[in-house]
Structures are given as C-alpha cells and as structure tokens.
C-alpha cells in the first residue's frame, strides 16, 4: 500500500515570498490533516479535512495560510507571504475516517521549509 | 482544551537499559492515546495505541498502559537497542477536539552501544 506522499521535501525561500506544498493521501482515506512542526516541538494541527470539507481550521493563520482539498483527494497548503517564524516541517497525514476509537493516522515524510 | 505533557529530553541510555518516558494528558471525554516514533530522516510512525482505560498497547517490545485515574500513558521498554534511538511523541485524540491528534513536545532518545 502506498503511503502519504508529500512534495517538495525541502524548500528555502525569502521572507515575503509565497510557497505551496502538495499532499497525496492514502487511497480511500477520507480525512486529511496538515500539521506544522517547529524544531523542538510537537506537531500542531493547522487544518483538518473530511473529504473536501473543513472540519477544523481554528489554528490556521488565515491571513497568510490557505489550504484546499480538491475532489476530496489531493491537498495543497499555501503560505503567502512567508515570515521567518514559518520555518518548520509541514506534515500531511491521512486516516480512513475521523479518529474515533483509535483510528490510525498515517504521516508523510514532511516538507522542511526554511524562510530566510 | 486537550493537551499532552511528556518528559523533557534528551534521554541517553546504554544498550539493554530500561526505558521509561512519562506522559500525562488532559482531555474532554474519553480520549484514545497513542505513542508515535520519528526515526532520523523519516516521518512519524504509530508505535502503539490504547483506546480505553486499562488497555495496554504494545509493539516492538514497547508497552504503555492507559491509566484513567492518573491520566497517564507512560512508555516503557525493558531493554533498549541502538536502533531505538529516535524521537518519541505521546498523543491523544478525543471528541472534544474533532478527533484530531494532539501531540506532546516529543522526547529524544539516544541509545549508546
């Protein structure tokens, strides 16, 4: 079974530039998550989709971050304009459904963003 | 809101030593509890989980027991190996937070030969 695919693996941009990340979840997984992992901290949820609808985006900085999930499959996360504090690893994860009863979430390898 | 507190690292052990990484949580309702592991250069992988009180999750020699009375889910292994060197994350999922995963800060474990 193919895992969660993310691209690019690494990205370096200057502050105020824009950047986009792409995620392809495991086939058949209805729920998709984007997490931000700052060095030395645990992952923090940015946005959660159920099919192509947003379930939770309460911690997404909506003035600069946006995300969409087209046709309930692939997803893109965009930052515009980037700030130095956006330097982090951006993780995409997917699960069969909302995580009731211990449903497992599968993670991609992440995109390491450096803003200079 | 939901939160997870795990012991600060880094933790450095010799091979075959006993490992404990403490984890406590605050959550609404009855959360499911998880330990995820991140090996160098790799993504997060589920190590083990428990979905109700007194459940014991186990995998690869690691164990953790869901203790509702102490709101804890401590990770243990009787004899660590060099290959266990990684970052370990405690996490929970509950209905009070739309069933998303809420993570602790992670504990870096280094095992020396």
Interface residues (C-beta under 8 A of the other chain):
Chain A: X3 X4 X33 X40 X41 X42 X43 X44 X45 X48 X55 X56 X91 X93 X98 X99 X100 X101 X102 X103 X104 X105 X106 X107 X108 X109 X110
Chain B: X4 X32 X34 X36 X42 X43 X44 X45 X46 X49 X50 X51 X89 X91 X93 X95 X97 X98 X99 X100 X101 X102 X103 X104 X105 X106
